């Protein structure tokens, strides 16, 4: 039954992605808010379709901590789920992505329309410079930036080392950081086609304002907060 439900979700998500991306190309010269609002409908559909087919629901704690203006959203990374669900929770945003994602047919094309910050993970020095400079550019244009500081998805229950990208952008721009934790990997594990029914919990922490702390100290503060949340939901 889990296989059948997961297959049904997959088919619906792919068909809707193709349709929305093809129409989205007609908006290539439109403003970012217009493109983002339209293309995010796919994510909204997917989260709804996930509930219908697999019975995965979302519980959000700390919704009052969402910053309405542009901010830096720093989250752990366990699944594909968060890249979809965050579009239904947070205001318009883009992401820091590895360049290989743009090579994916249809999905990568859709991502390219949303002003992502594309990095080459093999060139760490230039990658961090790009994250800081382009992150500042997006924030100045009113676009929030989502950063997964672990760099890649981690198995449920494990938290990787946090990189300083989000903290460095905050230092450069003066924007606040919104720390986020979720346990999506429990139901939609890294690299798994199968998805289990249940409730995914998202915890949104209080904003961390710009301060005199070093970027590494801010990053450590975020990771410690994330560990606390993770221990609550194990």
MINU-258036 format. One record per residue: residue number from 1; residue in one letter; x, y, z of N, C-alpha, C in turn. Coordinates in steps of 0.001 Angstrom, whole numbers, plus 524288, in hexadecimal, padded with zeros to 5 digits. Layout:
BEGIN
NUM,a,X,Y,Z,X,Y,Z,X,Y,Z
...
***
This chain:
BEGIN
1,x,8033D,7FB4A,80000,80000,80000,80000,80366,804F1,80000
2,x,807A5,804EA,8030C,80B2B,80969,80329,80D90,80A4D,7FDCC
3,x,80F03,80610,7FB26,8113C,80682,7F5E3,80D4F,808DC,7F21F
4,x,80879,80704,7F24C,80471,808F9,7EECA,80358,80EC2,7EFC8
5,x,802F2,81036,7F4B0,801EA,815AE,7F60D,80675,81929,7F463
6,x,80B35,81754,7F52E,80FD1,81A5C,7F39F,81011,81AF6,7EDB5
7,x,80EA5,816E3,7EAE9,80E95,81713,7E530,80A7D,81AF2,7E33E
8,x,80607,81AE8,7E5B5,801D6,81E80,7E433,80383,82424,7E515
9,x,80628,8251B,7E980,80825,82A5E,7EA7C,80C13,82BED,7E64C
10,x,80FAD,8285F,7E50E,813C3,82981,7E13E,8116D,82AE3,7DBEB
11,x,80DC2,827E3,7DA1F,80B5D,828DF,7D4FB,808B4,82E35,7D4E1
12,x,805BD,82F5C,7D8EB,8030E,83466,7D91E,806CC,838F4,7D962
13,x,80B0F,83859,7DC5B,80ECF,83C9C,7DCE3,811B1,83DA0,7D7C1
14,x,812F9,83980,7D4E1,815CA,83A26,7CFEC,81254,83CA6,7CBC9
15,x,80D92,83AD6,7CB4F,809FB,83D12,7C768,8090A,842DC,7C883
16,x,8081A,8442B,7CD72,80718,849A3,7CED2,80BF9,84CF8,7CE12
17,x,8109C,84AC2,7CF1A,8157B,84DA6,7CE58,81642,84F0A,7C89D
18,x,81557,84B59,7C52F,815FB,84C5C,7BF91,81247,850A9,7BDC1
19,x,80D62,85050,7BF68,80981,85431,7BDC5,80AE3,859A2,7BFC6
20,x,80C37,85A07,7C4C3,80D53,85F20,7C70D,81258,86175,7C4E3
21,x,8164B,85E29,7C403,81B36,86028,7C1D7,81A81,86229,7BC51
22,x,817A6,85F4E,7B91E,816C9,86103,7B3B9,813ED,8663E,7B394
23,x,81007,866D9,7B6D9,80D3F,86BD8,7B715,810CB,87008,7B964
24,x,81411,86E67,7BD1E,81799,8721A,7BFB1,81B65,874B1,7BBFD
25,x,81CEE,871F4,7B7D3,8207E,87441,7B405,81E23,87910,7B166
26,x,818FB,87961,7B149,81661,87DF6,7AF09,81720,882BD,7B280
27,x,818C5,881C6,7B76D,8197B,8860B,7BB30,81F34,8878B,7BBE1
28,x,8228E,885A4,7B858,8282B,88663,7B901,829BB,88C23,7B95A
29,x,826C9,88F95,7B6DC,82814,8952A,7B6F6,824BE,89839,7BADC
30,x,821A3,89579,7BDE5,81E67,8980E,7C1D5,821A6,8991D,7C6B3
31,x,81F6A,89BDF,7CA79,8222D,89D16,7CF50,822E5,8981F,7D290
32,x,826BF,89844,7D60F,827AE,893B8,7D964,822E2,8924B,7DCAB
33,x,82043,89615,7DF39,81BA9,8949F,7E25A,81782,891BC,7DF2C
34,x,816CD,8935A,7DA40,812EE,890C3,7D6EA,81484,88B29,7D5CD
35,x,81983,88A66,7D448,81B6B,88522,7D326,81B3B,881BE,7D807
36,x,81CF3,883F8,7DC5B,81D26,880E8,7E125,817B7,87F38,7E2E3
37,x,8140F,882C8,7E2A1,80EC0,88196,7E454,80C65,87D43,7E0FD
38,x,80D72,87D7C,7DBDF,80B43,8797C,7D869,80DF8,8743D,7D92A
39,x,81332,87441,7D8F6,8160F,86F55,7D944,8158E,86CB0,7DE94
40,x,814A8,86FBE,7E2A3,81409,86D68,7E7D7,80EF2,86A4B,7E841
41,x,80B79,86AF9,7E46F,806A5,867F1,7E47F,807C1,8621B,7E410
42,x,80C2E,860CF,7E184,80D8E,85B49,7E12D,80EBD,85919,7E69A
43,x,811C4,85C04,7E9AF,81300,85A46,7EEF7,80E12,859E3,7F247
44,x,80AAA,85DB9,7F1BA,805B8,85DA9,7F4A3,80280,858DA,7F32F
45,x,80263,857BB,7EE12,7FF8F,8530E,7EC45,80208,84E22,7EE7F
46,x,8073E,84DD3,7EE56,809F0,8491D,7F02B,808E1,847F9,7F5EA
47,x,808F2,84C0A,7F921,807F2,84B36,7FEBA,8024F,8497D,7FF91
48,x,7FEB7,84BA6,7FC8D,7F93E,849EE,7FCD2,7F8BB,8445A,7FAD7
49,x,7FB37,84328,7F67C,7FAE7,83E00,7F412,7FD7A,839E3,7F795
50,x,80190,83B74,7FA58,8042B,837F6,7FE04,8006E,8366B,8026F
51,x,7FD58,83A27,8041D,7F97E,83918,80838,7F53A,8356D,80635
52,x,7F37F,83649,80164,7EF4D,83318,7FF1F,7F128,82D83,7FE1B
53,x,7F5C2,82CF5,7FBC2,7F790,827CD,7FA15,7FA46,824B8,7FE65
54,x,7FDB5,82741,8014E,800ED,8247B,80526,7FF2D,8259A,80AC4
55,x,7FBE5,82977,80B70,7FA0D,82B19,8109D,7FE7A,82D3A,813FD
56,x,801DD,83071,81189,805DC,8334A,81470,803D3,838C9,8157D
57,x,80373,83A2C,81A65,80179,83F4A,81BF1,805E2,8428E,81E38
58,x,804E3,8479F,81EC1,808E4,84B3B,820B5,806F4,84DFB,8259C
59,x,80A4A,84E28,8298E,80931,85129,82E4B,80D6E,8554A,82EE6
60,x,80BD4,85A33,82F43,80F8D,85E7F,82FBA,80F48,860CC,8352E
61,x,813B6,860F2,837DA,81428,86358,83D02,81772,8684E,83C7F
62,x,8157B,86CA3,83EA9,81867,87186,83E6C,81746,874C5,8399D
63,x,812A2,87421,83775,81141,87702,832BC,81179,87CEA,8339F
64,x,810CC,87E8A,8387E,810FB,8841D,839BE,81680,88657,83924
65,x,81A64,882F3,8389F,81FCD,884C1,83804,8215F,885B8,8325B
66,x,81DD1,884BE,82EBE,81F0C,885A5,82935,81F9D,88B7B,8283A
67,x,823E9,88CF3,825C3,824E8,8926C,8246D,82266,89386,81F20
68,x,81F1D,8977D,81EEB,81C44,898A0,81A13,81FC4,89B1C,815F1
69,x,823B1,89E12,817AA,8275C,8A063,813EE,82B8F,89C56,8129F
70,x,82F2B,89DBE,80F39,83337,89A08,80D9E,836C2,898A9,81241
71,x,83834,893AE,81295,83B8E,891DC,816D7,83EA9,88D25,814FB
72,x,84208,88B43,81862,84529,886AB,8173F,842E6,88228,81A5C
73,x,84118,87E30,817AE,83E9F,879AE,81A29,84296,87538,81A2E
74,x,84436,87393,81EC7,8483E,86F86,81F47,845BF,86A9C,82190
75,x,845FB,8665D,81E97,84341,86195,8202C,846A8,85CC2,81F83
76,x,8458C,858D1,822B8,847EA,853B0,821C1,845A3,85167,81CBD
77,x,8484C,84D72,81AA5,846DD,84B65,81578,846B5,84575,815AB
78,x,841F6,84338,81535,84158,83D8C,81592,83EBB,83B22,810D0
79,x,83C01,83E53,80DB8,83864,83C23,809F1,8379D,83FE4,8055A
80,x,83477,83E36,80191,832A2,841C2,7FD7E,82E02,844E9,7FF87
81,x,82B7E,842D8,80384,826AB,84524,80587,82749,84ADF,806E9
82,x,82B83,84C55,809A6,82BFA,851AF,80B92,82C66,855B1,80731
83,x,82EAC,8542E,802BF,82F08,857EE,7FE69,829A6,85930,7FC3B
84,x,8260C,85590,7FCE0,820A1,8566C,7FB2B,81D71,85922,7FF6F
85,x,81DA2,856FA,80418,81A4B,858DF,80853,81B89,85E72,809F3
86,x,82080,85FE9,809C9,821E7,86532,80B64,81F45,8694B,807F3
87,x,81E17,867DE,80319,81B71,86B8F,7FF9C,815C3,86C6E,8013C
88,x,813B3,868DD,8045A,80E5E,86986,8065C,80E5A,86C1B,80BBF
89,x,812F7,86CC2,80E17,8135D,86EDC,8136B,8159E,87458,81389
90,x,819D5,8753D,81091,81CAF,87A2A,810C2,81B6A,87DB0,80C19
91,x,81C50,882D9,80CBD,81B9E,88671,8084F,81F62,88511,803DC
92,x,81EC9,887C1,7FF79,821E1,886A7,7FAC7,827AC,88634,7FC04
93,x,82A14,881F8,7FA2F,82F94,88121,7FB43,8322A,87E20,7F6D5
94,x,83745,87E03,7F70B,83A4E,87AC3,7F387,83E37,877B3,7F6BD
95,x,841AD,874BF,7F41F,84505,87113,7F6EF,84AB0,8716F,7F516
96,x,84E14,86F5C,7F85D,85373,86E43,7F6BB,8537A,86898,7F4D9
97,x,8550A,867C1,7EFEE,854AB,8629B,7ED8F,859D1,860FB,7EB0C
98,x,85ADF,85BF8,7EB0D,85F45,85A00,7E801,85DC4,85A3D,7E238
99,x,86184,85B76,7DEDD,86067,85C69,7D95B,85E1C,857AF,7D68D
100,x,85F4E,852F1,7D88E,85D66,84E34,7D5FC,85770,84DEF,7D5CD
101,x,854CF,85091,7D979,84F18,85068,7D989,84CBA,852F1,7D4B7
102,x,84F72,856C5,7D278,84D6A,85960,7CDC7,84DB1,855E6,7C902
103,x,850AD,851B3,7C94F,8512F,84E2A,7C4DF,84CA2,84A51,7C490
104,x,8496B,84A16,7C8AB,844FC,8467D,7C8AD,840CD,84862,7C4E2
105,x,83EF0,8450C,7C15E,83AD1,846B0,7BDB3,835F5,84896,7C094
106,x,833A5,84C99,7BEA4,82EC1,84EF3,7C093,82F7E,85155,7C604
107,x,830E1,84E34,7C9E9,83174,8503E,7CF37,835AB,8546F,7CF76
108,x,83A1B,85359,7CD1B,83E5D,8571D,7CD0D,83CFC,85C08,7CA15
109,x,83A09,85B68,7C5E5,8386A,85FF8,7C2CD,834E0,86383,7C615
110,x,83173,8610D,7C904,82DEB,8640D,7CC5F,830F8,866F7,7D093
111,x,834D4,86456,7D2F3,8380F,866D3,7D6EA,83ADD,86B9F,7D4CB
112,x,83CB1,86B38,7CFF7,83FB2,86F75,7CD99,83C8F,8747D,7CD28
113,x,83769,8740C,7CD13,8340F,878A9,7CCA3,8336B,87B89,7D1D8
114,x,83575,8793E,7D611,83479,87B5D,7DB4E,83946,87DCD,7DDDD
115,x,83CED,87F99,7DAB3,84191,8826F,7DC94,84495,87F92,7E0DC
116,x,845A0,87A80,7E032,848A2,877CA,7E440,84E51,87999,7E444
117,x,850EA,8789F,7E895,85686,879AC,7E8FA,85937,8747E,7E7CE
118,x,85B9D,87424,7E348,85DD6,86F3A,7E172,8639C,86EFB,7E2C8
119,x,86536,86ACB,7E550,86AAE,86A54,7E6E6,86D10,8653A,7E4E6
120,x,8722E,86556,7E45E,8753B,860AE,7E337,87794,85EDC,7E85E
121,x,875A4,85AA6,7EA7A,87757,858F0,7EFAC,87D0C,8572D,7EFBB
122,x,87F3D,85641,7EB0F,884B5,854C1,7EACE,88869,85958,7EB57
123,x,88659,85E18,7EAEE,88984,862D8,7EB57,8877E,865EC,7F009
124,x,8890D,8645E,7F4B3,886B9,86668,7F979,887AC,86C3F,7FA49
125,x,88C4D,86E24,7F8D3,88D80,873A6,7F9A1,889F8,87724,7F666
126,x,88980,875F9,7F159,88610,8791D,7EE09,88053,8783F,7EF5A
127,x,87F10,87397,7F13D,879A2,8726B,7F2A2,877CB,875F5,7F717
128,x,87B02,8768B,7FB2A,87961,879C9,7FF96,8790B,87F86,7FDFF
129,x,87C95,88140,7FA99,87C4E,886A2,7F8A7,87741,88789,7F5A1
130,x,875DC,883B7,7F27E,87119,88425,7EF5A,86C43,8842B,7F2D9
131,x,86C4E,880E2,7F6C3,867E2,880AB,7FA6A,8672A,885EA,7FD1C
132,x,86B68,8883F,7FEDE,86B1B,88D39,801AE,86948,8919F,7FE15
133,x,86BC4,8921D,7F986,86A8E,89675,7F5F8,86523,895F3,7F388
134,x,863E7,89159,7F19C,85EC8,890AD,7EF26,85A71,89055,7F333
135,x,85BC0,88E50,7F7CB,857E1,88E52,7FBFB,85662,893D7,7FD7C
136,x,85A44,8974C,7FDD4,85936,89CCF,7FF03,855E9,89F45,7FABF
137,x,85705,89DE4,7F5E3,85400,89FFA,7F17D,84E42,89E5A,7F1D2
138,x,84D49,8996A,7F2EF,847DB,89789,7F340,844F5,89A2B,7F7C1
139,x,84787,89A9E,7FC3C,84509,89D0A,800C4,843BD,8A2C0,7FFBB
140,x,8473F,8A579,7FD1B,84652,8AAF9,7FBD8,841CC,8ABAC,7F812
141,x,84091,8A782,7F534,83C2C,8A7A8,7F194,83723,8A5A3,7F414
142,x,83759,8A4AB,7F92A,832B2,8A2EF,7FBFF,831AF,89D20,7FBAE
143,x,8359E,89A24,7FA1B,8350F,89475,7F997,837F7,891CC,7FE0E
144,x,83545,88ED5,8012F,837D8,88BEC,8055F,83B48,8879C,80317
145,x,83F20,885E7,80621,842B9,881D9,8045C,84288,87D41,8082A
146,x,8417F,8789E,8060A,84189,873DD,80935,846D5,8713E,8089A
147,x,84948,87016,80CFE,84E63,86D8F,80CF9,84E29,86894,8103B
148,x,85036,8645B,80DED,850D2,85F6E,810C2,856A6,85EE6,81201
149,x,8584D,8607C,816A7,85DDF,860E5,817D5,860CA,85BB6,81807
150,x,85DF1,8575C,81835,86094,8524E,81800,862A3,85127,81284
151,x,86086,853F2,80EA5,8626B,85362,80951,85FD8,84F0F,8063B
152,x,85E2B,84AFD,808DB,85B8B,846A7,80646,857DC,8441E,80A2C
153,x,8543A,84108,80840,8506A,83E8D,80BAB,852FF,83A7C,80F3B
154,x,85118,83A57,81409,85325,836BD,817F0,84EF2,832BF,81972
155,x,8507B,82E1A,81B11,84CAA,82A45,81CF0,849C1,82C59,821B8
156,x,844F5,82A9F,82260,841DA,82C47,826DE,844B0,82AF0,82BED
157,x,844D3,82EB6,82F81,84758,82DE1,83485,84D13,82F4D,834A4
158,x,84F1F,830EC,83023,85496,83295,82FE4,854D4,83841,82E23
159,x,85856,83B44,83078,858F6,840C2,82F14,85EA0,84196,82D6B
160,x,85F50,84337,82881,8648E,843FE,82679,86705,84904,82884
161,x,86BE8,849D0,8270E,86E9A,84EAB,82873,86BFC,8533A,825B0
162,x,86B8B,857AC,82859,8691F,85C52,82619,86D5C,85FF2,823E7
163,x,86C8B,8618D,81EFB,87005,86557,81C8C,86E39,86AE4,81DE5
164,x,8718D,86EBE,81CEC,87090,87419,81EC1,86DBE,877A6,81AD6
165,x,86BCB,8757B,8168A,86980,878BD,81273,86538,87C64,81456
166,x,86161,87A3C,81727,85D08,87D72,81903,85EC7,881B4,81CB1
167,x,8624B,88061,82045,86447,88432,82405,86772,88872,8214A
168,x,86A55,886EE,81D38,86D7C,88AB2,81A53,86A13,88E92,81761
169,x,865C9,88CB4,81523,86227,89040,81276,85FCB,8940C,8165E
170,x,85E4B,8920B,81AF3,85C03,89562,81F00,85FE2,8999C,8209D
171,x,864CE,8981C,82118,868DE,89BD0,822A4,8697C,8A01C,81E95
172,x,86948,89E9B,819A4,86A13,8A258,81567,86568,8A5FF,814C3
173,x,860AF,8A3F6,81571,85BF7,8A6EC,81422,85921,8A93C,818D2
174,x,859FA,8A712,81D7F,8571D,8A8DD,82213,851C6,8A65E,82298
175,x,8506F,8A2B6,81F1A,84B63,8A00B,81F66,84B6D,89BF8,823BC
176,x,846CE,89ADE,825C1,84646,896F5,829DE,8463E,89174,82796
177,x,8476D,88DB4,82AFC,84740,88832,82993,8429B,885A1,82C45
178,x,83F9D,8829C,82951,83B61,87F89,82B8A,83D20,879D8,82BBC
179,x,83E11,877B2,83065,83FA7,87234,830C5,83AE4,86E9B,8304C
180,x,83B93,86A51,82D89,8373A,866B2,82CA5,83917,86115,82D67
181,x,835BF,85DFA,82FCF,836B4,8585A,83051,831ED,85571,82E4D
182,x,832CF,850F4,82BD3,82E80,84D89,82A3D,83056,847DF,82A97
183,x,82CA7,84443,82AB3,82DFC,83EB3,82AF3,82BC9,83BB4,82649
184,x,82C16,83E21,821A6,829DF,83BCE,81CEE,82C48,8368B,81B95
185,x,83142,835D3,81CEB,833E0,830EF,81B95,83189,82C23,81E25
186,x,82E70,82CF2,82221,82BD9,8288A,824CD,827CF,825F3,82146
187,x,82538,82929,81DF4,8211D,82727,81A8F,822B9,826FB,814CF
188,x,82616,82AA6,81340,82800,82AC5,80DD9,82DF0,82AD2,80E28
189,x,83051,82637,80EB8,835FA,825FC,80F9D,8392C,827B5,80AE4
190,x,83DDE,8293A,80BE8,84195,82AB4,807DC,8421E,8264F,803D7
191,x,8414B,827A9,7FEDD,84221,823F1,7FAA4,83E1A,81FA6,7FA34
192,x,839E1,81FF4,7FD23,835F8,81BC6,7FD1C,8314A,81D24,7F9B1
193,x,82F8B,81962,7F6A7,82AC5,81A0D,7F39C,825FA,81953,7F715
194,x,8266A,815F9,7FAF1,82206,814CC,7FE61,8214E,8190F,80280
195,x,81C6E,81A58,8037B,81B14,81E5B,80752,81713,81C18,80B18
196,x,817D3,81D16,8101B,8146A,81AE3,81419,81068,81EEF,815E2
197,x,80BB6,81D45,8173F,807D2,820F7,81949,8094C,822E4,81EBA
198,x,80768,82789,8200D,8087E,829B3,82534,8089E,82F9B,82510
199,x,80ABC,831E4,82921,80AEE,83798,829A1,810A6,83959,829C5
200,x,811F9,83CF8,82658,81723,83F68,82668,816B6,84477,82981
201,x,81A25,8451B,82D51,81A15,849C4,8309E,81E52,84D8E,82EE5
202,x,81CD2,85280,82E69,8207C,856B7,82D30,8207E,85A77,831CF
203,x,82527,85BAB,833CA,825A3,85F67,83815,8287A,8643D,83607
204,x,82600,868BD,8369D,8284D,86DB4,834E5,829E6,870B5,839C9
205,x,82EE8,871B0,83A3E,830E8,8744E,83EDF,83087,87A37,83E84
206,x,83178,87CBD,842DE,83195,88272,842ED,8362F,8846A,83FB0
207,x,8355E,888D6,83D28,83969,88B0A,839C7,83E5E,88C30,83CDA
208,x,842C5,88B24,83A69,847D7,88C70,83CB1,849B3,89178,83A14
209,x,849A6,895D2,83CE3,84B18,89ACF,83A7A,850F6,89B23,83973
210,x,8526D,89EB5,8360F,857F6,89F97,8350F,85A9A,8A156,83A1D
211,x,85F51,89F6F,83B11,861F1,8A0A1,84001,867CC,8A117,83F17
212,x,86A9F,8A1F6,8433F,8704F,8A25F,842EF,87306,89D12,84343
213,x,87006,898ED,843A6,87250,893BE,843D6,87502,89270,83EAF
214,x,878DE,88F16,83EE3,87B60,88D2F,83A24,8778C,889B7,83729
215,x,8785B,88952,83203,874D5,88605,82EE2,874D3,88065,830E7
216,x,87954,87E6F,8326F,879A1,87910,83461,87699,8786F,8397D
217,x,8767C,87C88,83CAE,873A4,87C53,841A0,86DBE,87C4F,840AD
218,x,86C00,87F59,83CCA,8666B,87F65,83B6A,864D6,87A10,8393E
219,x,8681E,877F1,835D4,8670C,872C8,8339A,866A4,86EAE,837E3
220,x,86A1F,86EEB,83BA1,86A10,86B39,84001,86521,86BDA,84343
221,x,8635D,870AF,843E4,85E8C,871C2,846C5,859DA,86F4A,8440B
222,x,859B5,86FBE,83ED3,85564,86D82,83BCE,85572,8678F,83C31
223,x,85A05,86542,83BB3,85A66,85F8E,83BD8,858D5,85D70,84135
224,x,85A71,8600C,84556,858FF,85E57,84A9D,85312,85EA5,84B5C
225,x,850AA,862CD,84951,84AF7,86343,8499F,84865,85EBE,846B4
226,x,84A83,85D7C,84222,84863,85942,83EF4,848D1,85405,841CE
227,x,84D2F,85319,84465,84DE4,84E43,8475B,849E9,84DC2,84BC3
228,x,848BE,8521C,84E49,844CD,85220,85272,83F87,85073,8503F
229,x,83E1F,852A9,84BC5,83919,85152,8495C,83907,84B88,847C2
230,x,83D59,849C6,8458D,83DA4,84459,843CE,83CE1,84093,84854
231,x,83F36,841CF,84CC4,83EA7,83E6B,8515B,83910,83E52,85367
232,x,83631,84288,8527E,830BA,842C0,85446,82D4B,83F00,85139
233,x,82E9A,83E15,84C31,82B0F,83B32,848CC,82D24,835CA,84753
234,x,8311D,833F0,849FC,8330C,82EAF,84900,82F47,82A9D,84B46
***
